[in-house]
Structures are given as C-alpha cells and as structure tokens.
Amino acid sequence: MSGRVEEGPASLYGGVSLGLGVIGLTCMAFYAFGVGPLAFVLGPLAVTFGILGLVSKVNKSKSVIGLLMGLIPTGLLLLLPFGVAPL
C-alpha cells in the first residue's frame, strides 16, 4: 500500500454528495423564499451520489455525511402536502 489517493470519477462521489447535501439543506432552510423545490431535486441527487460513493469505497465519510444530508430535505419535502407546511 503506497497510500496514494485514487484518481477518477469514483473519488468525486463523496464530495459531490456532500456539496449537494449542503446546498439542498440550505435551500430547505430558505423554503419560504421559493427555493424549496430545488431542495427536492438536490436531495435525491445527494442520496444517489452518496450511495455510489459507498459502493466505490472511496471517501466513505463524505459519502455518508452527504447521504444523510440529502435524506433530510428529501424526507421533509415528502412530508409537506403539496408544498404547504402542516405546522
């Protein structure tokens, strides 16, 4: 083992998942300003890239954090009936 970092698309899955998760959570925080639907797109993308990152076994910690951060806006938006907050 030389300790080299693998190069290629698989090494980017964790970072992409983390980035999309952060942007999705930020959009969810500003849901009242009309950017909530963007979180509904970015959340599942973060989950997808998180799963791909876990399968490729590169940057697993970033993949897990991105996966969890993508699940939060996805789950919250699925609980909101027709885009109206129940609270």
C-alpha positions, 0 to 999 in steps of 0.5 A: 500500500503506497497510500496514494489517493485514487484518481477518477470519477469514483473519488468525486462521489463523496464530495459531490454528495456532500456539496449537494447535501449542503446546498439542498439543506440550505435551500430547505432552510430558505423554503419560504423564499421559493427555493424549496423545490430545488431542495427536492431535486438536490436531495435525491441527487445527494442520496444517489451520489452518496450511495455510489460513493459507498459502493466505490469505497472511496471517501466513505465519510463524505459519502455518508455525511452527504447521504444523510444530508440529502435524506433530510430535505428529501424526507421533509419535502415528502412530508409537506402536502403539496408544498404547504407546511402542516405546522 
